[in-house]
């Protein structure tokens, strides 16, 4: 008759109860199986939550990728429209700005691509663990499930603990615009990202009649 040692988390035989597992807490495999199955199923909740979180992250990354591509195309169009109004001497500046816009777009897309790869890798890892545990519960014998329970618990904990969904949210935005500068025919603008700028200081706010005046510095 097979027994399950609750103290050691292992399947044992009757003889073991008076030898290596003496004074341990144990029960019939059939009785322990139901309880530990429920525990394993409950332990899948963090895995499922991570999977759901990663799917949302991948959706957000894909959406942000489209925004950046669209914004990149929009900037290129602005550059083209501006340059078309100028003399042939501006064509070289158009080429440089186009390359710059593509580089900014590509750099942002590269960051998102790496995030997507990481998120997909984490998702596949979690789904593999989920499939393995669920398959074990469906097809494994009580003895097999109980024997591998500790290993499965440790693996689920290891996998979920090594994935931070928050860190995989989109880092880049489609927030770069064309900064026009037509004062010089040799330098007609730059491609900038709004993430590069932040408010450095807001000086004292002073009433000025019915209006309010204040000074703002950026960096």
N, C-alpha and C positions, 0 to 999 in steps of 0.2 A: 504494500500500500504506500502510495506516495504522499508525503507530507510537505508542508511549506513552513520553513523557519522564518518567522516574522523578525526575529532578532538579527539574523544574518542575511535576510533577503535572499534566500536560496531554497531550492527544492531538495528535500532530504528523504531518506528511507526510514523505516521504523527503527532499524538498528542504530541509526545515527542519533536518535533521541536519547539514548542512554550512554552514548560515547562522546563524540565531538560536539554534540548540541545538547548536552545534559543541562537541565535547568533553563533552557531557552524557551521562549514563547513560540508555539507552533500550532498549526491547524491543518485540516485536510486541504489538499490542493483545490478541490472543488469549492470549498468555502472561501479560501483566500483569493481564488481567481476573480470572482465577481467584484470583491472590494478593490483589488488592485487594478482591474480593468477600468473601473470608474475613476481611480486616481490617475491612470495614464490618459484617459480621455479628458479629464479636467486639465491635465498638464499641457494638452494640445492647444488650449485657449490662447496662451501667449504667442504660440506659433501662428495661429490663425489671425490674431490681431496684427502681428508683424506683416503677414502676407497681405492683409487688407491695406495696411498703411503703405506698403511698398507699391501696391497697385495704384494707389492714389498718387504717390510720388511720381511713378512712371507716367501717369496721365498728365500730371502737372508739368513734368519735364518735356513731354511731347508738345504740350500746348505752348510752353515757353519757347521751345525750339521754333515753332511756327511764327510766334511773335517776333523773334529775333530775325528770322529769315525775311519776314514781311517788312520789318523795320529797315533791315539792310537793303532790301530792294527799293524801299521808299527813299532812303538816303541817296542811293545811286541815281534815282530818277531826279531828285532835287539837284544833285550835282550836274547832271546832264542838262536840265532845263536852264540852270544858271550859266553854264559854260556856253550854251548855244547862243546866248545874248551877247557874248563877247567876241572879240576879234580872234583871228587864227593864232595869235601869240599866246592865247590862254589854253590852247589844246594840250600843251605839255602839263600844265597845272591840272587839267581835267584827268589826265592819265594818272598822275600822282595821287590825286584825291580818290580816284576809283580804286586804286590799289590799297590805299589806306582804309577805305570803307570795307573792302573785302577782307582785309587783314583783321580789322576789329570784329567783323561778323564771324569770320572763321575762328578767331580766338575764343569768342563767346560760345560758339557752337562746339568747339573742342572741349571746353569745360563741361558743357551740358552732356556731351557725348561720353565723357569719362564718368560723369555722375550716373548716366543711364546704364552704362556697362556695369558699374558697381551695384546699382539697384537691381538690375536684372540678375546679376550673379548671386546677390543675397536672396532674391526671390526664388531662384532655382534651388538654392541650398535649402531654404525653408520648405519648399514644396517637396523636395526629395525626402527630408526628414518626416514631413507630414505623411507622405505616401508610405514610407517605410513603417512608421508606427501603425497607421491605419491598416496596412496590409497584414502586419503581424497580428493585430487584434482580430482581423477577419479570418485569416487562414492558419495562424499558429495554434498549436495545441496549448492547453492551459500550462503544461510544464514548460513549453518553449517560451510562452509569453512571460511567465514568471522568472524564468532563467535570464531572459534578456531585458527584463524591466529596468534594472538599475542602469544598464548600459544605455537604454533608450532615454531614460530620464536625464542622464548626464549629457547625452548628445543634444537633446532638446535645449537644455539649459545653456550648453556651450554655444550653440548656434544662435539662439535668441539673444544671449548676452553679448555676442560679438557684433550685433547689427544695431546701429543707431539710425533709426528712420529719419529723425529730425535733421541729421547731418546730410541727408540725401535730397533734401528739398532744393529746388533750383537756386543756384548761386548767382546766375547771370540774369540780366533783364534786357529786353529789347528797348533800351532807353537811350541809345546814342543818336545824336542829331548832327546835322550839318551846321557848323559854326562858320558863318559867312564873313569874309574879310576881303572886300574889293578895293581896298586902298592901294594894294600892291598887285601889279599884274603878274608878279613872279610867285606870289603866295596868296592864293585866293580862299583858303579856308582849312579847316581841320575836321576830322571825325572824332568826336568826343563822346564819352559815356557819362551819363548823369551820375553814375555811382562814384565818379572821381571827385565830386564836389560835395562839400558839406558846409553848414553855417559855422563860422569860426567865432563870431561875437556879435551880439546885438547890444548897442549902446542904449543909454537911458531913453525911455519913451517920454516925450514932452508934448503936452497939449499945445496946439497952435491954432487958436480960434476954435472953429468947429471941427477942424481936422486934427489928426494926431501924427506927429512926425517922429521918426527914429532912424538911426543909421545902422546898416547891416553890412558886415564884412564876410566874404566867402574865402575858402581855401580849398 
